[in-house]
Amino acid sequence: MTGVAIAATTAACVFGGTLAGLALRRIVPGHHLEAESKDAVKVGASMISLMAALVLGLLVSSAKSNFDSATAAIVQSGAKVILLDRALASYGPEAQPLRDALRESAASSLKALWPEEGVSGAALKDFERRVNLEQVLASVRQLQPSTDVQRRLQEEAQNLCKDILLIRWLQIEQAQTGLPLTFVVVLLFWLTALYLSFGLLAPRNGTVLSMMFVGALALATAMFLITEMNHPMEGFLKVSSGPIRKALEHLGR
């Protein structure tokens, strides 16, 4: 499910729980809503609230860690691409075609992951299919060094290519993981039950409905951020393209 779909489902479930609680309040016998009964309901609601808060905090922390890892991978890729270009430049003029291919590879990756027009849902798939860097690595291996310096530079270039490819495939593999649907369903059940208890105890007026709606929106945006940060390479909340753009500025110099 996309971040928007999960956010909309969360808002509907949570605010629906409030409305269900307000409707239930009208049909529940009066003695069930006396002070002692309300206290018991509040204890149960507090327990649900505590569990939901802990889970939401863990989800936000995990999603932020995932987003930070993707950002670090992009930064490392940009730096290693520059180092690879410098190594090829030091190798000699026979490596110039490889430098051109490297620049083309970086430009095509930038276009695939950060398309100029709108949000492309197939951006990561396009990035996965590109083999430019594999071709660069194959060409580096085919170089015929004539001096010890060139042999060391060839080895360095091969290692840098392998590091960049490893980072690339780690990004692709990490993008395959997401929030387990069962986990989301259980969390939504807790939040819905919590707001049902709020509606059961609250008077039915505009102020209560407004605040419950605002609370539902707050939880929906939290779920939206969690979902989007779990997929940092595509969607509305993406890692910055700045490191790759900066690398492109230095390639070929």
C-alpha positions in Angstrom: 0.0 0.0 0.0 1.2 3.5 -0.7 1.7 6.2 1.9 -1.5 8.0 0.8 -3.6 4.9 0.9 -2.4 4.0 4.4 -2.9 7.6 5.6 -6.4 7.7 4.2 -7.2 4.3 5.8 -5.8 5.4 9.1 -7.9 8.6 9.2 -11.1 6.7 8.2 -10.6 4.0 10.8 -9.7 6.3 13.6 -12.4 8.9 13.0 -14.8 6.1 12.3 -14.0 4.7 15.7 -14.9 8.1 17.2 -18.2 8.2 15.4 -18.9 4.6 16.5 -18.2 5.5 20.1 -20.5 8.5 20.0 -23.3 6.4 18.5 -22.7 3.6 21.0 -23.0 6.2 23.8 -26.6 6.9 22.8 -27.7 3.2 23.1 -25.6 2.1 26.1 -27.7 2.0 29.3 -27.0 5.0 31.6 -25.7 2.9 34.5 -22.9 1.6 32.2 -21.5 5.1 31.9 -21.3 6.0 35.7 -18.1 7.2 37.2 -16.8 3.8 38.1 -17.5 2.4 34.6 -15.8 5.4 33.0 -12.7 4.9 35.2 -12.5 1.3 34.1 -12.8 2.3 30.4 -10.1 5.0 30.9 -7.7 2.4 32.4 -8.2 0.2 29.3 -7.8 3.2 27.0 -4.6 4.2 28.7 -3.2 0.7 28.2 -4.1 0.8 24.5 -2.7 4.3 24.2 0.6 3.3 25.8 1.0 0.3 23.5 0.1 2.3 20.4 2.5 5.1 21.4 5.4 2.7 21.8 4.8 1.0 18.5 4.4 4.3 16.7 7.7 5.5 18.2 9.5 2.3 17.2 8.1 2.6 13.6 9.1 6.2 13.3 12.6 5.4 14.6 13.0 2.4 12.2 11.7 4.4 9.2 14.0 7.3 10.0 17.0 4.9 10.3 16.0 3.4 6.9 15.8 6.9 5.3 19.2 7.9 6.8 20.8 4.7 5.5 19.5 5.5 2.0 20.8 9.1 2.3 24.2 7.8 3.4 24.3 5.4 0.5 23.6 8.2 -2.0 26.4 10.3 -0.4 28.9 7.4 -0.6 27.9 6.7 -4.2 28.5 10.3 -5.2 31.9 10.4 -3.4 33.1 7.1 -4.9 32.0 8.0 -8.4 34.2 11.1 -8.1 37.1 9.0 -6.8 36.6 6.6 -9.7 36.7 9.4 -12.2 39.9 10.7 -10.7 41.5 7.3 -10.8 40.6 6.9 -14.5 41.9 10.4 -15.2 45.2 9.5 -13.6 45.4 6.3 -15.6 45.8 8.1 -18.9 44.0 9.2 -22.1 43.1 5.5 -22.9 40.7 5.6 -20.0 38.8 8.7 -21.4 36.0 6.6 -23.0 35.4 5.0 -19.5 35.1 8.5 -17.9 32.5 9.4 -20.5 30.6 6.2 -19.9 30.8 6.8 -16.1 29.4 10.3 -16.5 26.6 8.9 -18.7 25.9 6.2 -16.0 25.6 8.8 -13.3 23.4 11.0 -15.4 21.1 8.2 -16.3 20.8 7.1 -12.7 19.9 10.7 -11.7 17.2 10.8 -14.4 15.8 7.4 -13.3 15.6 8.1 -9.6 14.7 11.8 -9.8 12.7 12.3 -12.9 12.0 15.9 -13.9 8.3 15.5 -14.3 6.2 14.4 -11.4 6.6 11.3 -9.3 7.5 8.1 -11.2 6.4 4.9 -9.5 8.7 2.9 -11.8 11.8 5.0 -11.0 13.5 2.3 -8.9 12.6 -0.4 -11.4 14.2 1.7 -14.2 17.3 2.2 -11.9 17.5 -1.6 -11.3 17.5 -2.4 -15.1 20.3 -0.1 -15.9 23.7 -1.8 -16.5 25.9 1.2 -17.4 28.1 0.7 -14.3 28.5 -3.0 -15.0 29.7 -2.1 -18.5 32.2 0.4 -17.0 33.5 -2.3 -14.7 33.9 -4.7 -17.6 35.8 -2.1 -19.6 38.1 -1.3 -16.6 39.0 -5.0 -16.4 39.9 -5.0 -20.2 42.4 -2.2 -19.8 46.0 -3.2 -20.6 48.2 -1.4 -18.0 51.8 -0.9 -19.1 53.3 0.4 -15.8 53.0 -0.4 -12.1 51.2 2.8 -11.5 48.6 2.0 -14.1 48.1 -1.5 -12.6 47.5 0.0 -9.2 45.1 2.6 -10.7 43.3 -0.2 -12.6 42.9 -2.2 -9.3 41.7 0.9 -7.5 39.2 1.6 -10.2 37.9 -2.0 -10.1 37.5 -1.8 -6.3 35.6 1.5 -6.6 33.3 0.1 -9.2 32.5 -2.9 -7.0 31.8 -0.7 -4.0 29.4 1.5 -6.1 27.7 -1.6 -7.5 27.3 -3.1 -4.0 25.8 0.2 -2.7 23.4 0.2 -5.7 22.2 -3.3 -5.1 21.9 -2.8 -1.4 19.5 0.2 -2.2 17.5 -2.0 -4.5 17.2 -4.9 -2.0 16.3 -2.6 0.9 13.6 -1.1 -1.2 11.9 -4.5 -1.4 11.1 -4.5 2.3 8.1 -2.6 3.7 5.6 -2.5 6.6 4.0 -5.9 7.2 0.3 -5.7 6.4 -0.6 -7.7 9.6 1.4 -5.2 11.7 -0.5 -2.3 10.1 -3.8 -3.9 10.7 -3.1 -4.6 14.3 -2.0 -1.0 14.9 -5.1 0.4 13.2 -7.2 -1.9 15.4 -5.6 -0.5 18.5 -6.0 3.1 17.3 -9.7 2.5 16.3 -10.5 0.9 19.7 -8.7 3.8 21.5 -10.8 6.5 19.7 -14.0 4.4 20.1 -13.4 4.7 23.9 -12.9 8.4 23.5 -16.2 8.7 21.6 -17.9 6.6 24.2 -16.9 8.9 27.1 -17.1 12.3 25.3 -20.2 14.4 24.8 -21.5 14.8 21.3 -20.7 18.3 20.1 -18.8 20.2 17.5 -15.7 20.8 19.6 -15.3 17.1 20.4 -15.8 16.1 16.7 -13.3 18.7 15.6 -10.6 17.6 18.0 -11.2 13.9 17.3 -10.9 14.7 13.5 -7.6 16.6 14.1 -6.3 13.6 16.1 -7.2 11.2 13.3 -5.4 13.5 10.8 -2.3 13.6 13.0 -2.2 9.8 13.2 -2.8 9.5 9.5 0.2 11.9 8.7 2.4 9.9 11.1 1.5 6.7 9.2 2.1 8.5 5.9 5.6 9.6 7.0 6.5 6.1 8.3 5.4 4.5 5.0 7.2 7.1 2.8 10.5 6.9 4.8 10.4 3.1 4.4 10.7 3.7 0.7 13.2 6.5 0.4 14.0 6.0 -3.2 10.5 6.7 -4.6 7.3 8.4 -3.6 6.7 11.8 -2.2 9.4 11.8 0.4 12.7 10.9 -1.3 16.3 11.3 -0.5 18.1 14.3 -1.9 19.6 14.1 -5.4 22.2 16.7 -4.3 25.2 14.3 -3.9 24.7 12.8 -7.3 24.3 16.3 -8.9 27.5 17.5 -7.2 29.3 14.4 -8.5 28.2 15.1 -12.0 29.6 18.6 -11.7 33.1 17.1 -11.0 33.0 14.3 -13.5 35.2 14.8 -16.5 37.2 17.7 -15.0 
